[in-house]
Amino acid sequence: MPRPHGGKLVNRLTKASKIEKVKTEALEIPKVSVSHELRLDFENIAFGLYSPLKGPLTETEFDSVVSKGRLSNDIPWSIPILLDVTEDEASKFNVGDSIAIESNGELFAVVEVDDKYGWDKEFYSTNIYKTIDSEHPGVAKTNGMKPVLVGGSMEIFNEHPGKFPKYRLKPEETRFLFKEKGWRTVAGFQTRNAPHMGHEYVQKTALSFVDGLFINPLIGKKKAGDFTDIVIIESYQALIDSYFLKNAATLVTLEMEMRYAGPKEAIHHAIVRKNYGNSHFIVGRDHAGVGSYYGPFEAQEIFEDYPDLGIAPIFFRNFFHCNKCGGPQNDKVCPHGDEDRENFKGRIMRKLLAEGKNPDPTQMRPEVTETILRHEKPFVE
Amino acid sequence: MSDKVQIKISKELFDKVKEKITGTSISTVEEYIELLLENEFPEETEYTKEEEELIRERLRRLGYIE
Protein backbone atom coordinates (compact mmCIF):
# COMPACT_ATOMS: atom_id res chain seq x y z
CA MET A 1 0.00 0.00 0.00
CA PRO A 2 1.44 3.41 -0.86
CA ARG A 3 2.06 6.04 1.77
CA PRO A 4 -0.47 8.88 1.78
CA HIS A 5 0.40 11.68 -0.63
CA GLY A 6 2.92 13.97 1.05
CA GLY A 7 3.74 11.25 3.60
CA LYS A 8 0.95 11.58 6.16
CA LEU A 9 -2.83 11.24 6.11
CA VAL A 10 -4.33 14.60 7.01
CA ASN A 11 -7.17 14.65 9.52
CA ARG A 12 -8.95 17.98 9.91
CA LEU A 13 -12.06 16.78 11.73
CA THR A 14 -12.60 18.56 15.02
CA LYS A 15 -12.13 16.19 17.96
CA ALA A 16 -15.47 15.12 19.47
CA SER A 17 -14.57 16.71 22.81
CA LYS A 18 -14.09 20.13 21.18
CA ILE A 19 -17.02 20.22 18.75
CA GLU A 20 -19.42 22.16 21.00
CA LYS A 21 -16.77 24.78 21.81
CA VAL A 22 -15.79 25.30 18.15
CA LYS A 23 -19.45 25.40 17.11
CA THR A 24 -20.24 28.09 19.69
CA GLU A 25 -17.20 30.15 18.67
CA ALA A 26 -18.21 29.85 15.01
CA LEU A 27 -21.42 31.75 15.75
CA GLU A 28 -19.41 34.81 16.79
CA ILE A 29 -17.03 35.20 13.82
CA PRO A 30 -17.52 36.40 10.19
CA LYS A 31 -19.33 33.89 7.99
CA VAL A 32 -18.85 32.86 4.39
CA SER A 33 -21.40 30.80 2.43
CA VAL A 34 -20.20 28.12 0.04
CA SER A 35 -21.81 25.69 -2.40
CA HIS A 36 -22.51 22.08 -1.50
CA GLU A 37 -19.72 21.09 -3.93
CA LEU A 38 -17.17 23.18 -2.04
CA ARG A 39 -18.42 21.69 1.22
CA LEU A 40 -17.60 18.27 -0.24
CA ASP A 41 -14.09 19.47 -1.12
CA PHE A 42 -13.63 20.73 2.43
CA GLU A 43 -14.80 17.38 3.77
CA ASN A 44 -12.40 15.58 1.45
CA ILE A 45 -9.58 17.72 2.89
CA ALA A 46 -10.75 16.91 6.43
CA PHE A 47 -10.95 13.16 5.74
CA GLY A 48 -7.43 13.14 4.27
CA LEU A 49 -8.51 12.40 0.70
CA TYR A 50 -6.69 15.55 -0.43
CA SER A 51 -3.61 14.95 1.76
CA PRO A 52 -1.33 16.88 2.16
CA LEU A 53 -3.74 19.86 1.82
CA LYS A 54 -4.99 21.26 5.11
CA GLY A 55 -7.22 23.94 3.65
CA PRO A 56 -7.89 26.13 0.61
CA LEU A 57 -4.74 27.25 -1.22
CA THR A 58 -2.78 30.33 -0.27
CA GLU A 59 -1.52 32.59 -3.05
CA THR A 60 1.94 30.98 -3.11
CA GLU A 61 0.40 27.53 -3.42
CA PHE A 62 -2.15 28.77 -5.95
CA ASP A 63 0.58 30.18 -8.21
CA SER A 64 2.66 27.05 -7.88
CA VAL A 65 -0.20 24.62 -8.58
CA VAL A 66 -1.62 26.60 -11.48
CA SER A 67 1.70 27.27 -13.20
CA LYS A 68 3.62 24.06 -12.36
CA GLY A 69 1.04 21.45 -11.35
CA ARG A 70 2.88 21.10 -8.06
CA LEU A 71 2.71 22.54 -4.55
CA SER A 72 5.47 24.97 -3.57
CA ASN A 73 7.43 22.08 -1.99
CA ASP A 74 7.23 20.35 -5.39
CA ILE A 75 4.77 17.66 -4.34
CA PRO A 76 2.49 16.87 -7.30
CA TRP A 77 -0.86 18.68 -7.10
CA SER A 78 -2.89 19.54 -10.19
CA ILE A 79 -6.32 20.87 -9.18
CA PRO A 80 -6.45 23.94 -6.91
CA ILE A 81 -8.94 23.81 -4.05
CA LEU A 82 -10.17 27.37 -3.67
CA LEU A 83 -12.33 29.34 -1.27
CA ASP A 84 -13.74 32.29 -3.23
CA VAL A 85 -15.46 35.21 -1.52
CA THR A 86 -16.90 38.58 -2.54
CA GLU A 87 -15.02 41.81 -1.84
CA ASP A 88 -17.67 42.67 0.71
CA GLU A 89 -17.19 39.35 2.51
CA ALA A 90 -13.39 39.75 2.36
CA SER A 91 -13.60 43.22 3.94
CA LYS A 92 -15.07 41.70 7.11
CA PHE A 93 -11.97 39.74 8.15
CA ASN A 94 -8.19 40.01 8.11
CA VAL A 95 -5.25 37.66 7.76
CA GLY A 96 -4.88 35.91 11.12
CA ASP A 97 -8.65 35.87 11.78
CA SER A 98 -10.86 32.81 11.79
CA ILE A 99 -13.98 32.64 9.64
CA ALA A 100 -16.95 30.29 9.84
CA ILE A 101 -18.08 28.45 6.72
CA GLU A 102 -21.69 27.57 6.02
CA SER A 103 -23.51 25.76 3.27
CA ASN A 104 -27.27 25.77 2.78
CA GLY A 105 -27.57 27.72 6.02
CA GLU A 106 -25.64 25.13 8.04
CA LEU A 107 -22.34 26.05 9.70
CA PHE A 108 -19.82 23.26 9.28
CA ALA A 109 -16.21 24.50 9.25
CA VAL A 110 -13.77 27.10 10.48
CA VAL A 111 -10.90 28.47 8.38
CA GLU A 112 -7.88 30.21 9.89
CA VAL A 113 -7.10 32.85 7.29
CA ASP A 114 -3.47 32.90 6.13
CA ASP A 115 -4.03 34.84 2.95
CA LYS A 116 -6.49 36.95 0.92
CA TYR A 117 -5.70 37.59 -2.73
CA GLY A 118 -7.13 38.44 -6.13
CA TRP A 119 -6.77 36.04 -9.04
CA ASP A 120 -6.52 35.98 -12.79
CA LYS A 121 -9.26 33.68 -14.06
CA GLU A 122 -7.87 33.53 -17.61
CA PHE A 123 -4.48 32.45 -16.28
CA TYR A 124 -6.24 29.86 -14.15
CA SER A 125 -8.45 28.44 -16.93
CA THR A 126 -5.63 28.42 -19.48
CA ASN A 127 -3.47 26.33 -17.18
CA ILE A 128 -6.07 24.06 -15.60
CA TYR A 129 -8.55 23.57 -18.46
CA LYS A 130 -6.25 24.44 -21.38
CA THR A 131 -8.95 26.74 -22.70
CA ILE A 132 -10.78 29.95 -21.85
CA ASP A 133 -13.83 28.91 -23.88
CA SER A 134 -16.83 29.61 -21.66
CA GLU A 135 -18.62 26.62 -23.21
CA HIS A 136 -16.27 24.44 -21.16
CA PRO A 137 -18.13 23.66 -17.91
CA GLY A 138 -15.03 24.22 -15.78
CA VAL A 139 -14.28 27.57 -17.41
CA ALA A 140 -17.92 28.61 -17.07
CA LYS A 141 -17.79 27.76 -13.38
CA THR A 142 -14.49 29.63 -12.95
CA ASN A 143 -15.92 32.72 -14.65
CA GLY A 144 -18.79 32.69 -12.18
CA MET A 145 -16.57 32.48 -9.11
CA LYS A 146 -16.05 35.37 -6.69
CA PRO A 147 -13.08 37.77 -7.06
CA VAL A 148 -11.17 37.20 -3.81
CA LEU A 149 -9.55 33.92 -2.75
CA VAL A 150 -8.92 32.96 0.85
CA GLY A 151 -6.12 30.60 1.80
CA GLY A 152 -5.55 28.92 5.11
CA SER A 153 -6.05 25.83 7.19
CA MET A 154 -9.47 24.52 8.12
CA GLU A 155 -11.25 22.09 10.32
CA ILE A 156 -14.72 20.57 10.06
CA PHE A 157 -16.86 20.45 13.19
CA ASN A 158 -20.11 19.40 11.53
CA GLU A 159 -19.62 16.44 9.23
CA HIS A 160 -22.22 15.86 6.50
CA PRO A 161 -23.34 12.22 6.50
CA GLY A 162 -23.02 12.09 2.73
CA LYS A 163 -25.59 11.02 0.16
CA PHE A 164 -24.97 7.31 0.70
CA PRO A 165 -23.44 6.92 4.19
CA LYS A 166 -23.31 3.13 3.76
CA TYR A 167 -20.81 3.50 0.93
CA ARG A 168 -18.81 6.49 2.13
CA LEU A 169 -15.54 5.49 3.73
CA LYS A 170 -12.64 7.64 4.84
CA PRO A 171 -9.09 6.79 3.76
CA GLU A 172 -8.17 5.56 7.24
CA GLU A 173 -11.05 3.09 6.86
CA THR A 174 -10.23 1.93 3.33
CA ARG A 175 -6.57 1.47 4.31
CA PHE A 176 -7.69 -0.62 7.27
CA LEU A 177 -10.10 -2.55 5.03
CA PHE A 178 -7.39 -3.40 2.50
CA LYS A 179 -5.18 -4.62 5.32
CA GLU A 180 -7.96 -6.77 6.72
CA LYS A 181 -8.61 -8.24 3.28
CA GLY A 182 -4.92 -8.90 2.79
CA TRP A 183 -4.80 -6.67 -0.28
CA ARG A 184 -1.28 -5.39 -0.77
CA THR A 185 -1.95 -4.01 -4.24
CA VAL A 186 -5.25 -2.37 -5.15
CA ALA A 187 -6.40 -0.92 -8.47
CA GLY A 188 -8.74 2.06 -8.25
CA PHE A 189 -11.47 2.41 -10.86
CA GLN A 190 -13.26 5.72 -11.19
CA THR A 191 -16.70 5.78 -12.75
CA ARG A 192 -19.69 7.97 -13.45
CA ASN A 193 -21.67 5.24 -15.21
CA ALA A 194 -23.51 2.00 -14.72
CA PRO A 195 -21.14 -0.78 -15.82
CA HIS A 196 -21.16 -2.25 -19.30
CA MET A 197 -19.11 -5.21 -20.48
CA GLY A 198 -16.21 -2.99 -21.49
CA HIS A 199 -15.88 -1.63 -17.96
CA GLU A 200 -15.97 -5.13 -16.50
CA TYR A 201 -13.32 -6.24 -18.97
CA VAL A 202 -11.01 -3.39 -17.97
CA GLN A 203 -11.59 -4.04 -14.26
CA LYS A 204 -10.92 -7.76 -14.55
CA THR A 205 -7.86 -7.24 -16.69
CA ALA A 206 -6.43 -4.98 -13.97
CA LEU A 207 -7.58 -7.37 -11.26
CA SER A 208 -5.64 -10.21 -12.83
CA PHE A 209 -2.41 -8.63 -11.58
CA VAL A 210 -3.41 -6.85 -8.37
CA ASP A 211 -4.95 -8.21 -5.16
CA GLY A 212 -8.12 -6.16 -5.13
CA LEU A 213 -10.31 -3.85 -7.18
CA PHE A 214 -11.58 -0.60 -5.65
CA ILE A 215 -14.67 0.53 -7.56
CA ASN A 216 -15.10 4.17 -6.70
CA PRO A 217 -18.07 5.94 -8.35
CA LEU A 218 -18.09 9.70 -8.21
CA ILE A 219 -21.21 10.99 -6.48
CA GLY A 220 -22.12 14.58 -7.14
CA LYS A 221 -23.57 17.04 -9.59
CA LYS A 222 -24.44 15.36 -12.88
CA LYS A 223 -25.85 16.46 -16.19
CA ALA A 224 -29.23 15.53 -17.66
CA GLY A 225 -29.17 12.09 -19.25
CA ASP A 226 -26.53 10.67 -16.88
CA PHE A 227 -27.39 7.65 -14.73
CA THR A 228 -28.61 8.66 -11.28
CA ASP A 229 -26.24 7.97 -8.39
CA ILE A 230 -28.43 5.25 -6.89
CA VAL A 231 -28.62 3.43 -10.22
CA ILE A 232 -24.82 3.46 -10.52
CA ILE A 233 -24.39 2.08 -7.01
CA GLU A 234 -27.04 -0.63 -7.33
CA SER A 235 -25.92 -1.73 -10.78
CA TYR A 236 -22.31 -2.06 -9.58
CA GLN A 237 -23.48 -4.01 -6.55
CA ALA A 238 -25.36 -6.37 -8.92
CA LEU A 239 -22.24 -6.80 -11.04
CA ILE A 240 -20.00 -7.47 -8.03
CA ASP A 241 -22.48 -9.95 -6.53
CA SER A 242 -22.79 -11.96 -9.74
CA TYR A 243 -19.46 -11.68 -11.55
CA PHE A 244 -16.62 -11.09 -9.09
CA LEU A 245 -14.96 -13.45 -6.65
CA LYS A 246 -16.15 -12.81 -3.10
CA ASN A 247 -13.02 -11.10 -1.88
CA ALA A 248 -11.93 -9.43 -5.11
CA ALA A 249 -13.79 -6.12 -5.40
CA THR A 250 -15.21 -3.48 -3.12
CA LEU A 251 -17.52 -0.54 -3.76
CA VAL A 252 -16.97 2.83 -2.06
CA THR A 253 -18.40 6.17 -3.18
CA LEU A 254 -16.44 9.37 -3.58
CA GLU A 255 -18.43 12.57 -3.14
CA MET A 256 -16.62 15.06 -5.30
CA GLU A 257 -17.50 17.38 -8.13
CA MET A 258 -16.29 16.70 -11.69
CA ARG A 259 -14.19 19.55 -13.08
CA TYR A 260 -13.84 18.13 -16.62
CA ALA A 261 -10.20 19.22 -16.53
CA GLY A 262 -9.07 16.14 -18.48
CA PRO A 263 -5.35 15.48 -17.88
CA LYS A 264 -5.01 17.68 -14.79
CA GLU A 265 -8.04 16.03 -13.27
CA ALA A 266 -6.69 12.55 -14.02
CA ILE A 267 -3.70 13.38 -11.80
CA HIS A 268 -6.04 14.68 -9.10
CA HIS A 269 -8.14 11.50 -9.30
CA ALA A 270 -4.99 9.40 -8.98
CA ILE A 271 -3.82 11.34 -5.89
CA VAL A 272 -7.19 10.84 -4.20
CA ARG A 273 -7.01 7.08 -4.88
CA LYS A 274 -3.46 6.97 -3.56
CA ASN A 275 -4.74 8.49 -0.33
CA TYR A 276 -7.44 5.80 -0.17
CA GLY A 277 -4.55 3.32 -0.27
CA ASN A 278 -4.70 2.27 -3.93
CA SER A 279 -1.39 1.21 -5.47
CA HIS A 280 -2.72 1.46 -9.04
CA PHE A 281 -5.21 3.67 -10.83
CA ILE A 282 -6.99 2.83 -14.07
CA VAL A 283 -6.96 5.63 -16.63
CA GLY A 284 -9.01 5.14 -19.76
CA ARG A 285 -9.46 7.07 -22.97
CA ASP A 286 -10.46 10.72 -22.50
CA HIS A 287 -10.47 10.46 -18.70
CA ALA A 288 -12.35 13.40 -17.14
CA GLY A 289 -12.67 15.01 -20.54
CA VAL A 290 -15.54 16.91 -22.09
CA GLY A 291 -16.25 17.84 -25.71
CA SER A 292 -13.08 17.95 -27.78
CA TYR A 293 -10.93 20.08 -25.48
CA TYR A 294 -8.37 17.32 -24.89
CA GLY A 295 -6.79 14.65 -27.04
CA PRO A 296 -8.11 11.13 -26.37
CA PHE A 297 -4.93 10.05 -24.55
CA GLU A 298 -3.75 13.34 -23.01
CA ALA A 299 -4.98 12.18 -19.60
CA GLN A 300 -2.59 9.24 -19.90
CA GLU A 301 0.36 11.16 -21.34
CA ILE A 302 0.44 13.66 -18.45
CA PHE A 303 1.55 10.88 -16.08
CA GLU A 304 4.97 11.09 -17.79
CA ASP A 305 5.41 14.45 -16.03
CA TYR A 306 4.80 12.87 -12.62
CA PRO A 307 7.24 10.00 -12.04
CA ASP A 308 7.08 10.92 -8.34
CA LEU A 309 3.30 10.53 -8.05
CA GLY A 310 3.56 7.36 -5.96
CA ILE A 311 0.63 5.52 -7.59
CA ALA A 312 1.00 3.49 -10.76
CA PRO A 313 -1.36 4.30 -13.60
CA ILE A 314 -2.80 1.47 -15.69
CA PHE A 315 -3.65 2.71 -19.15
CA PHE A 316 -6.36 1.35 -21.40
CA ARG A 317 -6.77 2.57 -24.93
CA ASN A 318 -9.66 1.20 -26.97
CA PHE A 319 -11.75 -1.74 -25.89
CA PHE A 320 -14.66 -3.33 -27.76
CA HIS A 321 -16.56 -6.56 -28.29
CA CYS A 322 -14.89 -8.66 -30.99
CA ASN A 323 -17.22 -11.07 -32.77
CA LYS A 324 -14.30 -13.24 -33.92
CA CYS A 325 -12.61 -13.39 -30.50
CA GLY A 326 -16.05 -13.89 -28.97
CA GLY A 327 -15.80 -11.38 -26.14
CA PRO A 328 -14.47 -8.04 -24.98
CA GLN A 329 -10.99 -7.22 -26.26
CA ASN A 330 -8.62 -4.30 -26.59
CA ASP A 331 -6.53 -3.05 -29.48
CA LYS A 332 -3.30 -4.35 -27.95
CA VAL A 333 -4.44 -7.97 -28.04
CA CYS A 334 -7.09 -8.36 -30.74
CA PRO A 335 -5.77 -8.88 -34.29
CA HIS A 336 -9.14 -8.44 -36.03
CA GLY A 337 -10.38 -5.49 -38.02
CA ASP A 338 -13.15 -2.96 -37.58
CA GLU A 339 -15.63 -5.24 -39.37
CA ASP A 340 -15.48 -7.67 -36.43
CA ARG A 341 -15.42 -5.06 -33.67
CA GLU A 342 -18.39 -3.52 -31.94
CA ASN A 343 -17.60 -0.58 -29.71
CA PHE A 344 -19.29 -0.29 -26.34
CA LYS A 345 -21.66 2.57 -27.06
CA GLY A 346 -22.84 4.02 -23.77
CA ARG A 347 -25.10 6.50 -25.55
CA ILE A 348 -26.95 3.77 -27.45
CA MET A 349 -27.22 1.60 -24.33
CA ARG A 350 -28.70 4.54 -22.43
CA LYS A 351 -31.18 5.18 -25.26
CA LEU A 352 -32.37 1.56 -25.19
CA LEU A 353 -32.65 1.58 -21.42
CA ALA A 354 -34.61 4.85 -21.53
CA GLU A 355 -37.11 3.05 -23.79
CA GLY A 356 -37.29 0.17 -21.28
CA LYS A 357 -35.40 -2.16 -23.63
CA ASN A 358 -32.48 -4.47 -22.86
CA PRO A 359 -29.10 -3.79 -24.47
CA ASP A 360 -27.46 -6.83 -26.07
CA PRO A 361 -25.89 -9.11 -23.40
CA THR A 362 -22.54 -8.73 -25.18
CA GLN A 363 -22.78 -5.06 -24.22
CA MET A 364 -24.32 -5.16 -20.74
CA ARG A 365 -24.88 -7.94 -18.20
CA PRO A 366 -28.58 -8.90 -17.82
CA GLU A 367 -28.29 -8.48 -14.02
CA VAL A 368 -27.10 -4.91 -14.55
CA THR A 369 -29.86 -4.22 -17.08
CA GLU A 370 -32.52 -5.60 -14.73
CA THR A 371 -31.24 -3.45 -11.88
CA ILE A 372 -31.35 -0.31 -14.02
CA LEU A 373 -34.81 -1.06 -15.39
CA ARG A 374 -36.20 -1.58 -11.88
CA HIS A 375 -35.90 2.19 -11.53
CA GLU A 376 -38.71 4.21 -13.02
CA LYS A 377 -36.35 7.10 -13.68
CA PRO A 378 -32.79 5.78 -14.04
CA PHE A 379 -31.49 9.01 -15.60
CA VAL A 380 -30.97 12.51 -14.31
CA GLU A 381 -33.69 14.78 -15.71
CA MET B 1 27.64 5.66 11.97
CA SER B 2 25.54 6.70 8.97
CA ASP B 3 22.15 5.02 8.49
CA LYS B 4 22.76 4.93 4.74
CA VAL B 5 24.49 2.25 2.73
CA GLN B 6 25.88 2.36 -0.77
CA ILE B 7 24.64 0.21 -3.63
CA LYS B 8 25.80 0.14 -7.23
CA ILE B 9 23.62 0.35 -10.32
CA SER B 10 24.61 0.50 -13.97
CA LYS B 11 25.63 3.90 -15.34
CA GLU B 12 23.09 3.51 -18.13
CA LEU B 13 20.21 3.04 -15.68
CA PHE B 14 21.52 5.87 -13.50
CA ASP B 15 21.49 8.25 -16.49
CA LYS B 16 17.98 7.19 -17.47
CA VAL B 17 16.66 7.86 -13.96
CA LYS B 18 18.50 11.19 -13.86
CA GLU B 19 16.79 12.24 -17.07
CA LYS B 20 13.40 11.04 -15.83
CA ILE B 21 13.52 13.08 -12.61
CA THR B 22 14.61 16.33 -14.23
CA GLY B 23 12.09 19.04 -13.40
CA THR B 24 10.31 16.99 -10.72
CA SER B 25 10.30 17.16 -6.95
CA ILE B 26 12.94 14.42 -6.83
CA SER B 27 16.38 15.95 -6.84
CA THR B 28 18.62 12.87 -6.80
CA VAL B 29 18.67 9.38 -8.22
CA GLU B 30 19.03 8.03 -4.68
CA GLU B 31 15.80 9.77 -3.67
CA TYR B 32 13.95 8.23 -6.64
CA ILE B 33 15.16 4.74 -5.82
CA GLU B 34 14.24 5.19 -2.16
CA LEU B 35 10.75 6.31 -3.19
CA LEU B 36 10.29 3.22 -5.36
CA LEU B 37 11.49 0.93 -2.60
CA GLU B 38 9.39 2.67 0.06
CA ASN B 39 6.32 1.93 -2.04
CA GLU B 40 7.47 -1.68 -2.27
CA PHE B 41 7.97 -1.89 1.52
CA PRO B 42 5.65 0.78 2.92
CA GLU B 43 5.23 1.69 6.54
CA GLU B 44 1.95 0.36 7.86
CA THR B 45 -0.58 2.98 8.99
CA GLU B 46 -0.66 2.71 12.76
CA TYR B 47 -3.96 2.56 14.59
CA THR B 48 -4.51 2.57 18.32
CA LYS B 49 -6.47 -0.40 19.71
CA GLU B 50 -9.46 1.87 20.20
CA GLU B 51 -9.31 3.26 16.63
CA GLU B 52 -8.91 -0.23 15.28
CA GLU B 53 -12.01 -1.47 17.10
CA LEU B 54 -14.10 1.53 16.01
CA ILE B 55 -13.11 1.12 12.36
CA ARG B 56 -13.55 -2.66 12.42
CA GLU B 57 -17.00 -2.29 13.96
CA ARG B 58 -18.10 0.29 11.39
CA LEU B 59 -16.79 -1.79 8.47
CA ARG B 60 -18.58 -4.83 9.87
CA ARG B 61 -21.83 -2.90 10.31
CA LEU B 62 -21.64 -1.65 6.72
CA GLY B 63 -20.98 -5.15 5.41
CA TYR B 64 -17.40 -4.59 4.22
CA ILE B 65 -16.00 -7.26 6.53
CA GLU B 66 -17.56 -10.20 8.37
Contacts between the chains, C-beta under 8 A, distances in Angstrom:
chain1	res1	chain2	res2	distance
A	1	B	42	5.5
A	1	B	45	7.9
A	2	B	39	5.3
A	2	B	42	6.3
A	3	B	38	6.7
A	3	B	39	7.5
A	3	B	42	5.6
A	3	B	43	6.7
A	9	B	45	7.0
A	70	B	25	6.5
A	73	B	25	7.3
A	74	B	24	7.2
A	74	B	25	3.2
A	75	B	25	5.9
A	76	B	25	7.1
A	166	B	62	5.5
A	166	B	63	7.8
A	167	B	62	7.9
A	169	B	59	7.9
A	169	B	62	7.9
A	169	B	64	7.6
A	172	B	45	7.0
A	172	B	47	7.6
A	172	B	51	7.7
A	172	B	55	6.8
A	173	B	55	5.4
A	173	B	58	6.8
A	173	B	59	6.4
A	175	B	45	5.1
A	176	B	45	7.5
A	176	B	47	6.7
A	176	B	52	7.3
A	176	B	55	4.8
A	176	B	56	7.3
A	176	B	59	7.1
A	177	B	59	5.7
A	177	B	64	5.6
A	177	B	65	6.8
A	179	B	44	7.4
A	179	B	45	7.9
A	180	B	56	7.5
A	180	B	59	7.3
A	180	B	65	5.5
A	181	B	65	7.6
A	250	B	64	6.6
A	279	B	39	7.4
A	305	B	23	7.9
A	305	B	24	7.7
A	306	B	24	7.3
A	307	B	20	5.3
A	307	B	21	6.4
A	307	B	24	6.0
A	307	B	26	7.3
A	307	B	32	7.3
A	308	B	21	7.4
A	308	B	24	5.1
A	308	B	25	5.3
A	308	B	26	5.0
A	308	B	32	7.5
A	308	B	35	6.5
A	310	B	35	7.0
A	310	B	39	6.2
